[in-house]
Amino acid sequence: FESPEHGAVVAFLGLVRGSEGGSPILSITYEAYQGMAQRELGRIVSEARSLWPVEVAVSHRTGRVAVSEPSLIVASRGAHRREAFEACEFVVGQIKARAAIWKVEYEWAAA
């Protein structure tokens, strides 16, 4: 992720929160339609690169993810902070809206 032309790197970590709907949880299990999800992630990254002069990397976990662990990582780099921030925010929003990745199960904590 190094380049002498890029002066800004922005990273977003989406962490599993400790509650869902007001009730405490221990973990979330994510499932994905892998082929569709990977294609859509690629399209989202390509769209970001067409809108801003940036490079983008994305990783979304599947399976059980414990509270406080990251489920989503997005990083963008560009010549300036504004484009890196905007691209990162765009990618996170589009993943939430379009990727074939779902929360399917919660491990509930004892209240």
MIVEXDREN-331517 format. One line per 5 residues: number of its first residue (from 0); their letters; for each residue x, y, z of N, C-alpha, C, O. Coordinates in pm, whole numbers, plus 50000, padded with zeros to 5 digits. Layout:
BEGIN
NUM = a = X,Y,Z,X,Y,Z,X,Y,Z,X,Y,Z  ...
END
This chain:
BEGIN
0 = fespe = 50083,49882,50000,50000,50000,50000,50088,50125,50000,50042,50233,50036  50212,50109,49960,50305,50222,49956,50317,50278,49815,50317,50205,49717  50326,50412,49809,50348,50480,49683,50398,50621,49714,50344,50687,49802  50500,50667,49644,50548,50803,49671,50449,50911,49628,50461,51026,49671  50350,50877,49545,50250,50975,49502,50132,50986,49598,50054,51081,49590
5 = hgavv = 50119,50890,49687,50005,50889,49779,50048,50943,49915,50139,50890,49979  49979,51049,49959,50011,51109,50087,49909,51080,50195,49925,51125,50309  49804,51004,50162,49700,50977,50261,49657,50831,50253,49636,50776,50145  49644,50770,50370,49587,50637,50382,49479,50644,50489,49503,50693,50599  49359,50596,50454,49247,50594,50546,49205,50449,50564,49190,50375,50466
10 = aflgl = 49185,50408,50689,49141,50271,50717,49016,50275,50803,49005,50356,50895  48922,50187,50772,48799,50171,50849,48793,50028,50899,48808,49934,50821  48769,50011,51028,48745,49880,51087,48603,49879,51139,48568,49958,51227  48522,49789,51087,48386,49770,51138,48391,49662,51244,48413,49545,51212  48370,49699,51368,48378,49605,51480,48240,49557,51520,48142,49631,51508
15 = vrgse = 48231,49434,51567,48104,49381,51618,48075,49448,51751,48155,49444,51844  47958,49511,51757,47913,49577,51880,47865,49473,51981,47833,49360,51945  47860,49513,52107,47821,49423,52215,47673,49408,52237,47630,49342,52332  47591,49471,52150,47447,49454,52165,47379,49459,52029,47432,49515,51933  47263,49399,52024,47181,49400,51902,47038,49419,51948,46986,49341,52028
20 = ggspi = 46975,49524,51898,46838,49552,51939,46823,49576,52088,46717,49548,52145  46928,49628,52151,46923,49656,52294,46958,49538,52384,46964,49554,52506  46980,49420,52326,47016,49302,52405,47163,49269,52387,47215,49280,52276  47231,49228,52494,47374,49197,52483,47400,49071,52400,47326,48972,52409  47506,49076,52320,47547,48960,52242,47695,48931,52267,47769,49015,52317
25 = lsity = 47736,48809,52231,47875,48767,52239,47941,48762,52103,48062,48781,52090  47859,48736,51998,47914,48725,51863,47803,48735,51760,47684,48727,51792  47846,48752,51635,47756,48748,51519,47817,48649,51421,47939,48643,51406  47732,48572,51354,47777,48486,51246,47734,48548,51115,47616,48579,51095  47831,48566,51026,47806,48622,50892,47813,48510,50790,47899,48423,50797
30 = eayqg = 47720,48513,50696,47724,48422,50582,47725,48506,50455,47680,48620,50453  47779,48446,50350,47786,48517,50222,47766,48418,50109,47803,48301,50119  47708,48468,50004,47710,48395,49878,47842,48437,49816,47852,48542,49751  47946,48353,49836,48084,48393,49810,48108,48448,49669,48166,48555,49654  48065,48377,49569,48089,48423,49431,48026,48557,49405,48090,48647,49349
35 = maqre = 47901,48572,49444,47831,48699,49423,47894,48810,49507,47913,48922,49458  47926,48780,49632,47984,48882,49720,48118,48930,49666,48144,49051,49663  48204,48839,49623,48335,48879,49570,48321,48964,49444,48392,49063,49428  48231,48925,49355,48208,49005,49234,48159,49145,49269,48205,49244,49210  48067,49154,49364,48012,49284,49401,48117,49370,49471,48124,49490,49448
40 = lgriv = 48198,49310,49557,48306,49384,49620,48401,49440,49514,48447,49553,49524  48431,49359,49413,48517,49405,49304,48455,49521,49228,48524,49617,49193  48325,49514,49203,48256,49625,49135,48259,49752,49219,48280,49862,49167  48237,49738,49347,48237,49854,49436,48375,49920,49438,48386,50042,49429  48479,49840,49448,48616,49894,49446,48642,49963,49312,48700,50071,49309
45 = sears = 48601,49902,49202,48619,49963,49070,48545,50096,49060,48597,50193,49004  48424,50101,49114,48348,50227,49113,48422,50335,49191,48432,50449,49145  48473,50301,49307,48547,50399,49388,48668,50450,49311,48697,50569,49312  48739,50359,49246,48857,50400,49169,48820,50486,49049,48902,50567,49004  48699,50471,48996,48657,50555,48884,48612,50694,48932,48614,50790,48854
50 = lwpve = 48570,50704,49057,48523,50831,49112,48635,50915,49175,48628,51038,49174  48737,50849,49229,48849,50916,49295,48979,50851,49249,48980,50732,49217  49089,50927,49246,49218,50868,49210,49281,50799,49332,49374,50850,49394  49228,50681,49364,49268,50608,49485,49291,50461,49454,49254,50410,49348  49355,50395,49548,49361,50250,49553,49279,50209,49675,49275,50280,49775
55 = vavsh = 49213,50094,49666,49124,50049,49774,49146,49900,49799,49163,49822,49705  49146,49862,49926,49151,49721,49966,49034,49695,50061,49001,49779,50144  48972,49576,50047,48854,49541,50126,48865,49396,50174,48913,49309,50101  48821,49373,50296,48807,49237,50346,48687,49232,50439,48678,49310,50534  48596,49139,50412,48480,49119,50500,48483,48975,50547,48487,48882,50466
60 = rtgrv = 48480,48956,50677,48485,48821,50733,48350,48752,50720,48245,48817,50711  48355,48621,50718,48236,48538,50730,48260,48441,50846,48372,48428,50895  48154,48376,50888,48163,48288,51004,48140,48366,51132,48091,48479,51129  48175,48305,51244,48153,48366,51375,48256,48474,51400,48376,48452,51383  48208,48592,51441,48296,48703,51474,48254,48753,51613,48140,48794,51633
65 = avsep = 48346,48748,51707,48317,48787,51845,48305,48938,51860,48356,49014,51778  48237,48978,51966,48225,49120,52001,48365,49181,52009,48458,49119,52061  48378,49302,51957,48500,49382,51955,48599,49339,51847,48702,49404,51829  48571,49231,51774,48657,49192,51663,48608,49258,51534,48489,49285,51520  48700,49283,51440,48657,49344,51313,48589,49243,51222,48634,49130,51207
70 = sliva = 48479,49288,51161,48412,49207,51060,48439,49264,50921,48431,49192,50822  48470,49393,50913,48493,49460,50786,48616,49550,50798,48631,49625,50894  48703,49541,50698,48819,49630,50689,48819,49689,50549,48814,49617,50450  48825,49822,50543,48837,49894,50416,48952,49992,50432,48957,50065,50531  49042,49994,50337,49151,50091,50337,49159,50155,50199,49143,50089,50097
75 = srgah = 49183,50285,50199,49201,50355,50073,49323,50446,50085,49356,50495,50193  49389,50466,49973,49503,50557,49971,49491,50645,49848,49447,50602,49742  49532,50769,49866,49527,50864,49757,49629,50973,49781,49698,50973,49883  49638,51064,49688,49733,51174,49701,49697,51266,49817,49785,51325,49880  49567,51279,49844,49520,51372,49947,49416,51307,50036,49350,51212,49995
80 = rreaf = 49402,51356,50157,49314,51294,50256,49168,51297,50213,49094,51201,50238  49124,51405,50150,48983,51416,50116,48937,51301,50026,48836,51238,50054  49011,51274,49920,48972,51166,49830,48983,51030,49898,48902,50941,49872  49082,51013,49985,49095,50885,50055,48978,50864,50151,48923,50754,50157  48939,50968,50225,48824,50958,50316,48695,50933,50238,48616,50846,50274
85 = eacef = 48673,51011,50133,48548,50997,50056,48537,50859,49994,48429,50798,49997  48644,50809,49938,48641,50676,49877,48614,50568,49981,48536,50476,49957  48678,50579,50096,48658,50480,50202,48513,50481,50248,48451,50375,50263  48458,50599,50272,48318,50609,50315,48223,50553,50209,48127,50484,50242  48249,50583,50083,48168,50531,49973,48169,50378,49973,48064,50315,49963
90 = vvgqi = 48287,50319,49983,48300,50174,49978,48225,50108,50094,48153,50011,50075  48241,50161,50215,48171,50104,50331,48020,50109,50309,47951,50010,50332  47968,50222,50265,47825,50235,50241,47773,50142,50134,47666,50083,50149  47848,50128,50027,47805,50040,49917,47810,49894,49958,47724,49816,49916  47908,49855,50037,47914,49716,50085,47790,49686,50169,47726,49582,50151
95 = karaa = 47756,49776,50259,47637,49756,50343,47511,49743,50258,47422,49664,50290  47503,49820,50151,47382,49823,50069,47375,49710,49967,47265,49664,49934  47489,49664,49916,47487,49578,49796,47551,49441,49810,47516,49350,49734  47642,49421,49901,47715,49293,49906,47626,49183,49961,47545,49205,50051  47641,49065,49906,47562,48948,49947,47623,48884,50072,47668,48769,50071
100 = iwkve = 47624,48964,50181,47678,48920,50310,47573,48954,50415,47524,49067,50421  47539,48854,50497,47430,48871,50592,47471,48831,50732,47551,48740,50753  47412,48903,50830,47418,48859,50970,47310,48752,50983,47193,48780,50961  47348,48631,51020,47249,48523,51023,47221,48469,51163,47120,48403,51184  47309,48496,51257,47289,48438,51389,47361,48522,51492,47471,48571,51468
105 = yewaa = 47298,48536,51607,47360,48607,51719,47381,48508,51832,47295,48425,51858  47494,48517,51898,47517,48442,52021,47484,48539,52133,47560,48631,52162  47370,48517,52196,47320,48610,52297,47393,48590,52427,47422,48478,52468  47423,48701,52494,47487,48697,52625,47380,48687,52733,47267,48732,52714  47416,48627,52843,47323,48621,52956,47304,48763,53009,47401,48836,53031
110 = a = 47180,48800,53030,47151,48937,53076,47169,48950,53224,47149,49058,53280
END
